[in-house]
Amino acid sequence: VQLQASGGGLVQAGGSLRLSCAASGRAFSSYGMGWFRQAPGKERELVARITSGGIIYYADSVKGRFTISRDNAKNTVYLQMNRLKPEDTAVYSCAAGMSQIWNYWGQGTLVTVSS
């Protein structure tokens, strides 16, 4: 599985962005998908994940603001980010795996939120 993330950019606090992660290869629908982020000087953290069955998890820091979704027909997972805060600034990466073992990673896309 190859993953290609896109949609990052510069946005003012309170604004919105939608990240996309397009997957190539077979059996996309069988994989759990996750969005991770890494801010400068910080460890990578899981932001949101969605299982093959549609079960969703969010980090507390993004609950109520971010929405993860997937379109299996398009082999794509999305991260809708609303009410962005400066502390959301990070490189966001998508990953695919099973049972939360993330075997495949896309390149990151930079999200910068200005205050």
CYANA upper distance limits for C-alpha pairs under 8 A (distance plus 0.5 A):
  1 VAL  CA     23 ALA  CA      6.97
  1 VAL  CA     24 SER  CA      6.14
  1 VAL  CA     25 GLY  CA      5.38
  1 VAL  CA     26 ARG  CA      7.59
  1 VAL  CA     28 PHE  CA      8.29
  1 VAL  CA     96 ALA  CA      8.42
  1 VAL  CA    104 TYR  CA      7.00
  2 GLN  CA     23 ALA  CA      6.04
  2 GLN  CA     24 SER  CA      5.71
  2 GLN  CA     25 GLY  CA      7.17
  2 GLN  CA    104 TYR  CA      7.53
  2 GLN  CA    105 TRP  CA      7.94
  2 GLN  CA    106 GLY  CA      7.39
  3 LEU  CA     21 CYS  CA      6.79
  3 LEU  CA     22 ALA  CA      6.15
  3 LEU  CA     23 ALA  CA      5.07
  3 LEU  CA     24 SER  CA      7.07
  3 LEU  CA     94 CYS  CA      7.77
  3 LEU  CA     95 ALA  CA      7.90
  3 LEU  CA    104 TYR  CA      7.92
  3 LEU  CA    105 TRP  CA      6.78
  3 LEU  CA    106 GLY  CA      4.94
  3 LEU  CA    107 GLN  CA      7.98
  4 GLN  CA     21 CYS  CA      5.80
  4 GLN  CA     22 ALA  CA      5.67
  4 GLN  CA     23 ALA  CA      6.97
  4 GLN  CA    106 GLY  CA      5.79
  4 GLN  CA    107 GLN  CA      6.97
  5 ALA  CA     19 LEU  CA      7.55
  5 ALA  CA     20 SER  CA      6.08
  5 ALA  CA     21 CYS  CA      4.71
  5 ALA  CA     22 ALA  CA      6.96
  5 ALA  CA     93 SER  CA      7.26
  5 ALA  CA     94 CYS  CA      7.10
  5 ALA  CA    106 GLY  CA      6.63
  5 ALA  CA    107 GLN  CA      6.85
  5 ALA  CA    108 GLY  CA      6.97
  5 ALA  CA    109 THR  CA      6.80
  6 SER  CA     19 LEU  CA      6.23
  6 SER  CA     20 SER  CA      5.81
  6 SER  CA     21 CYS  CA      6.89
  6 SER  CA    109 THR  CA      6.47
  7 GLY  CA     17 LEU  CA      7.58
  7 GLY  CA     18 ARG  CA      6.46
  7 GLY  CA     19 LEU  CA      4.96
  7 GLY  CA     20 SER  CA      6.60
  7 GLY  CA    109 THR  CA      7.56
  8 GLY  CA     17 LEU  CA      7.64
  8 GLY  CA     18 ARG  CA      8.13
  8 GLY  CA     19 LEU  CA      6.81
  8 GLY  CA     92 TYR  CA      8.47
  8 GLY  CA    109 THR  CA      5.73
  8 GLY  CA    110 LEU  CA      5.64
  8 GLY  CA    111 VAL  CA      5.33
  8 GLY  CA    112 THR  CA      8.36
  9 GLY  CA     17 LEU  CA      8.40
  9 GLY  CA    109 THR  CA      8.46
  9 GLY  CA    110 LEU  CA      6.66
  9 GLY  CA    111 VAL  CA      5.53
  9 GLY  CA    112 THR  CA      6.60
 10 LEU  CA    111 VAL  CA      6.64
 10 LEU  CA    112 THR  CA      5.22
 10 LEU  CA    113 VAL  CA      6.42
 10 LEU  CA    114 SER  CA      7.82
 11 VAL  CA     15 GLY  CA      6.57
 11 VAL  CA     16 SER  CA      7.73
 11 VAL  CA     17 LEU  CA      8.19
 11 VAL  CA    111 VAL  CA      8.36
 11 VAL  CA    112 THR  CA      6.82
 11 VAL  CA    113 VAL  CA      5.54
 11 VAL  CA    114 SER  CA      6.77
 12 GLN  CA     84 LEU  CA      8.14
 12 GLN  CA    113 VAL  CA      5.87
 12 GLN  CA    114 SER  CA      5.27
 12 GLN  CA    115 SER  CA      6.69
 13 ALA  CA     83 ARG  CA      7.40
 13 ALA  CA     84 LEU  CA      5.80
 13 ALA  CA     85 LYS  CA      5.51
 13 ALA  CA     86 PRO  CA      6.73
 13 ALA  CA    113 VAL  CA      6.17
 13 ALA  CA    114 SER  CA      6.16
 13 ALA  CA    115 SER  CA      5.83
 14 GLY  CA     82 ASN  CA      7.55
 14 GLY  CA     83 ARG  CA      4.62
 14 GLY  CA     84 LEU  CA      5.38
 14 GLY  CA     85 LYS  CA      6.88
 15 GLY  CA     82 ASN  CA      6.65
 15 GLY  CA     83 ARG  CA      5.91
 15 GLY  CA     84 LEU  CA      6.01
 16 SER  CA     80 GLN  CA      7.99
 16 SER  CA     81 MET  CA      5.89
 16 SER  CA     82 ASN  CA      4.90
 16 SER  CA     83 ARG  CA      6.68
 16 SER  CA     84 LEU  CA      6.67
 17 LEU  CA     80 GLN  CA      6.68
 17 LEU  CA     81 MET  CA      5.75
 17 LEU  CA     82 ASN  CA      7.25
 18 ARG  CA     78 TYR  CA      7.33
 18 ARG  CA     79 LEU  CA      6.08
 18 ARG  CA     80 GLN  CA      4.88
 18 ARG  CA     81 MET  CA      6.38
 19 LEU  CA     78 TYR  CA      6.04
 19 LEU  CA     79 LEU  CA      5.49
 19 LEU  CA     80 GLN  CA      6.90
 19 LEU  CA     81 MET  CA      8.37
 20 SER  CA     76 THR  CA      7.21
 20 SER  CA     77 VAL  CA      6.39
 20 SER  CA     78 TYR  CA      5.07
 20 SER  CA     79 LEU  CA      7.01
 21 CYS  CA     76 THR  CA      5.92
 21 CYS  CA     77 VAL  CA      5.71
 21 CYS  CA     78 TYR  CA      6.78
 21 CYS  CA     94 CYS  CA      6.90
 21 CYS  CA    106 GLY  CA      8.31
 22 ALA  CA     74 LYS  CA      8.26
 22 ALA  CA     75 ASN  CA      6.40
 22 ALA  CA     76 THR  CA      4.94
 22 ALA  CA     77 VAL  CA      7.19
 23 ALA  CA     28 PHE  CA      7.50
 23 ALA  CA     75 ASN  CA      5.84
 23 ALA  CA     76 THR  CA      6.51
 24 SER  CA     28 PHE  CA      8.28
 24 SER  CA     75 ASN  CA      7.61
 27 ALA  CA     31 TYR  CA      7.66
 28 PHE  CA     72 ASN  CA      7.32
 28 PHE  CA     75 ASN  CA      6.50
 29 SER  CA     52 SER  CA      6.31
 29 SER  CA     72 ASN  CA      6.06
 29 SER  CA     75 ASN  CA      7.98
 30 SER  CA     52 SER  CA      5.84
 31 TYR  CA     51 THR  CA      7.36
 31 TYR  CA     52 SER  CA      5.89
 31 TYR  CA     96 ALA  CA      6.44
 31 TYR  CA     97 GLY  CA      5.86
 31 TYR  CA     98 MET  CA      6.20
 32 GLY  CA     49 ARG  CA      7.67
 32 GLY  CA     50 ILE  CA      6.23
 32 GLY  CA     51 THR  CA      4.63
 32 GLY  CA     52 SER  CA      5.50
 32 GLY  CA     96 ALA  CA      6.18
 32 GLY  CA     97 GLY  CA      5.79
 32 GLY  CA     98 MET  CA      6.07
 32 GLY  CA     99 SER  CA      8.00
 32 GLY  CA    100 GLN  CA      7.83
 33 MET  CA     49 ARG  CA      6.08
 33 MET  CA     50 ILE  CA      5.92
 33 MET  CA     51 THR  CA      6.84
 33 MET  CA     52 SER  CA      8.22
 33 MET  CA     77 VAL  CA      7.68
 33 MET  CA     94 CYS  CA      7.64
 33 MET  CA     95 ALA  CA      6.21
 33 MET  CA     96 ALA  CA      5.10
 33 MET  CA     97 GLY  CA      7.00
 34 GLY  CA     46 LEU  CA      7.74
 34 GLY  CA     47 VAL  CA      8.04
 34 GLY  CA     48 ALA  CA      6.22
 34 GLY  CA     49 ARG  CA      4.54
 34 GLY  CA     50 ILE  CA      6.87
 34 GLY  CA     94 CYS  CA      6.04
 34 GLY  CA     95 ALA  CA      5.64
 34 GLY  CA     96 ALA  CA      6.87
 35 TRP  CA     46 LEU  CA      6.74
 35 TRP  CA     47 VAL  CA      6.04
 35 TRP  CA     48 ALA  CA      5.86
 35 TRP  CA     49 ARG  CA      6.68
 35 TRP  CA     79 LEU  CA      8.01
 35 TRP  CA     92 TYR  CA      7.27
 35 TRP  CA     93 SER  CA      6.21
 35 TRP  CA     94 CYS  CA      5.00
 35 TRP  CA     95 ALA  CA      6.90
 36 PHE  CA     44 ARG  CA      7.11
 36 PHE  CA     45 GLU  CA      5.98
 36 PHE  CA     46 LEU  CA      4.90
 36 PHE  CA     47 VAL  CA      5.63
 36 PHE  CA     48 ALA  CA      7.62
 36 PHE  CA     92 TYR  CA      6.09
 36 PHE  CA     93 SER  CA      5.71
 36 PHE  CA     94 CYS  CA      6.66
 36 PHE  CA     95 ALA  CA      8.19
 37 ARG  CA     44 ARG  CA      6.01
 37 ARG  CA     45 GLU  CA      6.03
 37 ARG  CA     46 LEU  CA      7.10
 37 ARG  CA     47 VAL  CA      7.16
 37 ARG  CA     90 ALA  CA      6.28
 37 ARG  CA     91 VAL  CA      5.88
 37 ARG  CA     92 TYR  CA      4.75
 37 ARG  CA     93 SER  CA      6.57
 38 GLN  CA     42 LYS  CA      6.77
 38 GLN  CA     43 GLU  CA      6.46
 38 GLN  CA     44 ARG  CA      4.80
 38 GLN  CA     45 GLU  CA      6.87
 38 GLN  CA     90 ALA  CA      5.71
 38 GLN  CA     91 VAL  CA      5.83
 38 GLN  CA     92 TYR  CA      7.13
 39 ALA  CA     43 GLU  CA      7.74
 39 ALA  CA     44 ARG  CA      7.82
 39 ALA  CA     89 THR  CA      6.90
 39 ALA  CA     90 ALA  CA      4.68
 39 ALA  CA     91 VAL  CA      6.86
 40 PRO  CA     90 ALA  CA      7.51
 46 LEU  CA     59 ALA  CA      7.30
 47 VAL  CA     58 TYR  CA      6.42
 47 VAL  CA     59 ALA  CA      5.69
 47 VAL  CA     62 VAL  CA      7.59
 48 ALA  CA     56 ILE  CA      7.73
 48 ALA  CA     57 TYR  CA      5.96
 48 ALA  CA     58 TYR  CA      4.92
 48 ALA  CA     59 ALA  CA      6.70
 48 ALA  CA     68 ILE  CA      7.05
 49 ARG  CA     56 ILE  CA      6.21
 49 ARG  CA     57 TYR  CA      5.84
 49 ARG  CA     58 TYR  CA      7.26
 49 ARG  CA     68 ILE  CA      7.52
 50 ILE  CA     54 GLY  CA      6.11
 50 ILE  CA     55 ILE  CA      5.93
 50 ILE  CA     56 ILE  CA      4.98
 50 ILE  CA     57 TYR  CA      7.06
 50 ILE  CA     68 ILE  CA      7.50
 50 ILE  CA     69 SER  CA      7.70
 50 ILE  CA     70 ARG  CA      8.31
 51 THR  CA     55 ILE  CA      5.67
 51 THR  CA     56 ILE  CA      7.09
 56 ILE  CA     68 ILE  CA      8.06
 58 TYR  CA     62 VAL  CA      7.08
 58 TYR  CA     63 LYS  CA      6.31
 59 ALA  CA     63 LYS  CA      6.85
 62 VAL  CA     66 PHE  CA      6.08
 65 ARG  CA     81 MET  CA      6.63
 65 ARG  CA     82 ASN  CA      5.60
 65 ARG  CA     83 ARG  CA      6.59
 65 ARG  CA     84 LEU  CA      8.15
 66 PHE  CA     79 LEU  CA      7.18
 66 PHE  CA     80 GLN  CA      5.98
 66 PHE  CA     81 MET  CA      4.97
 66 PHE  CA     82 ASN  CA      6.48
 67 THR  CA     78 TYR  CA      8.42
 67 THR  CA     79 LEU  CA      6.12
 67 THR  CA     80 GLN  CA      5.51
 67 THR  CA     81 MET  CA      7.09
 68 ILE  CA     77 VAL  CA      7.76
 68 ILE  CA     78 TYR  CA      6.08
 68 ILE  CA     79 LEU  CA      5.07
 68 ILE  CA     80 GLN  CA      6.87
 69 SER  CA     77 VAL  CA      6.23
 69 SER  CA     78 TYR  CA      5.74
 69 SER  CA     79 LEU  CA      7.14
 70 ARG  CA     75 ASN  CA      8.22
 70 ARG  CA     76 THR  CA      6.31
 70 ARG  CA     77 VAL  CA      4.65
 70 ARG  CA     78 TYR  CA      6.51
 71 ASP  CA     75 ASN  CA      6.53
 71 ASP  CA     76 THR  CA      5.89
 71 ASP  CA     77 VAL  CA      6.73
 72 ASN  CA     76 THR  CA      6.91
 84 LEU  CA     88 ASP  CA      6.97
 84 LEU  CA    113 VAL  CA      7.28
 85 LYS  CA     89 THR  CA      8.07
 85 LYS  CA    113 VAL  CA      6.66
 85 LYS  CA    114 SER  CA      8.33
 85 LYS  CA    115 SER  CA      8.08
 86 PRO  CA    112 THR  CA      7.87
 86 PRO  CA    113 VAL  CA      5.19
 86 PRO  CA    114 SER  CA      6.23
 86 PRO  CA    115 SER  CA      6.46
 87 GLU  CA    113 VAL  CA      8.07
 88 ASP  CA    111 VAL  CA      8.07
 88 ASP  CA    112 THR  CA      8.03
 88 ASP  CA    113 VAL  CA      7.21
 89 THR  CA    110 LEU  CA      8.23
 89 THR  CA    111 VAL  CA      5.87
 89 THR  CA    112 THR  CA      5.12
 89 THR  CA    113 VAL  CA      5.92
 90 ALA  CA    110 LEU  CA      6.51
 90 ALA  CA    111 VAL  CA      6.02
 90 ALA  CA    112 THR  CA      7.15
 91 VAL  CA    108 GLY  CA      6.07
 91 VAL  CA    109 THR  CA      5.89
 91 VAL  CA    110 LEU  CA      4.82
 91 VAL  CA    111 VAL  CA      6.54
 92 TYR  CA    108 GLY  CA      5.69
 92 TYR  CA    109 THR  CA      5.73
 92 TYR  CA    110 LEU  CA      6.63
 92 TYR  CA    111 VAL  CA      7.49
 93 SER  CA    105 TRP  CA      7.69
 93 SER  CA    106 GLY  CA      6.49
 93 SER  CA    107 GLN  CA      6.57
 93 SER  CA    108 GLY  CA      4.88
 93 SER  CA    109 THR  CA      6.91
 94 CYS  CA    105 TRP  CA      6.50
 94 CYS  CA    106 GLY  CA      5.98
 94 CYS  CA    107 GLN  CA      8.12
 94 CYS  CA    108 GLY  CA      7.94
 95 ALA  CA    102 TRP  CA      6.52
 95 ALA  CA    103 ASN  CA      7.88
 95 ALA  CA    104 TYR  CA      5.95
 95 ALA  CA    105 TRP  CA      4.92
 95 ALA  CA    106 GLY  CA      6.70
 96 ALA  CA    102 TRP  CA      5.96
 96 ALA  CA    103 ASN  CA      6.70
 96 ALA  CA    104 TYR  CA      5.62
 96 ALA  CA    105 TRP  CA      7.07
 97 GLY  CA    101 ILE  CA      5.83
 97 GLY  CA    102 TRP  CA      4.76
 97 GLY  CA    103 ASN  CA      5.72
 97 GLY  CA    104 TYR  CA      7.02
 98 MET  CA    102 TRP  CA      7.29
 98 MET  CA    103 ASN  CA      8.47
